[in-house]
Structure formats: structure tokens, C-alpha cells
Amino acid sequence: MSQTLPVPKSTNKKKEDPLPDPQDNGLSDLSHNNPKGRHVTSQFIDCLEYFQAYRDCKKAWIEQRKADRRAGRPSS
């Protein structure tokens, strides 16, 4: 019994929805968010704020762990 595999459809077809420009999120005037003349989107600013909050939280957590170890308290 020999079964033939289905022939895939053409993969050379153009994409129907091209990928959007990463710097284009629908906002036209971003002059207030342009550090050093760069085009920066609000999504990028949100990411920066998120990761800065993460770094601040991690730093506080590490400092608390160090203080707990110095005081002889268990870390968990």
C-alpha cells in the first residue's frame, strides 16, 4: 500500500498582511518622547518603564536578602 503525501500549496505566495513597521504604532506626533532626536514610540517608552520598574524591584529584593543574611534570618 503506497500512500502519496499531499502536495503543499505554493509557498512563494506573497503575504496578505505584511508586518507593520516596529516604530509605527499609529501615533503621529511623538516629539515629546524623542530622546536625542530618535523616533521613539509610546510602546517603547512603556517597555522602558516596565523594565526599569523590574530592575528597581529586583535591586530592592536583593538588598533585602543581603540584609536578612547579615541578620542571620533564613532566606526563604
C-alpha atoms as one frame of an Amber mdcrd trajectory, in Angstrom:
protein
   0.000   0.000   0.000   1.684   3.173  -1.086   0.201   6.417   0.015   1.210
   9.660  -1.565   1.735  12.701   0.546  -0.344  15.745  -0.271   1.495  18.350
  -2.295   1.880  21.575  -0.307   0.406  24.704  -1.787   2.786  27.238  -3.239
   4.904  28.857  -0.541   6.025  31.625  -2.860   2.724  33.431  -2.403   3.017
  36.988  -1.087   1.837  37.554   2.441  -1.594  39.083   2.682  -0.758  41.174
   5.751   2.801  42.476   5.739   4.463  43.049   9.079   3.969  46.586  10.368
   6.848  48.950  10.880   8.000  48.457  14.513   8.265  52.214  15.003   4.789
  52.911  13.646   2.068  52.394  16.211  -0.414  54.859  14.826   0.821  57.912
  16.689   1.876  60.796  14.508   3.244  63.364  16.962   5.846  61.899  19.290
   8.061  64.947  19.649   7.717  64.890  23.435   9.152  61.345  23.543  12.181
  61.902  21.306  15.348  61.496  23.361  18.393  62.644  21.415  16.363  63.119
  18.231  15.355  59.457  17.870  11.896  58.378  16.796  10.516  56.567  19.856
   7.041  55.092  20.158   4.892  55.032  23.254   5.115  51.223  23.239   8.898
  51.504  23.509   8.565  54.005  26.372   6.177  51.595  28.124   8.764  48.811
  27.777  11.494  51.037  29.210   9.302  51.924  32.180   8.376  48.273  32.744
  11.969  47.054  32.721  13.150  49.953  34.902  10.478  49.013  37.461  11.682
  45.387  37.237  15.302  46.417  37.847  14.293  48.609  40.804  12.218  45.809
  42.324  14.978  43.243  41.848  17.545  45.585  43.405  15.317  46.120  46.473
  14.726  42.365  46.747  18.473  41.597  46.565  19.241  44.266  49.172  16.592
  42.785  51.485  18.055  39.284  51.041  21.534  40.608  51.873  20.197  42.336
  54.984  18.378  39.164  56.039  21.529  37.051  55.603  23.593  39.530  57.614
  20.997  39.399  60.400  21.046  35.597  60.369  17.477  35.184  59.138  16.734
  32.388  56.651  16.412  33.495  53.045  13.186  31.636  52.283
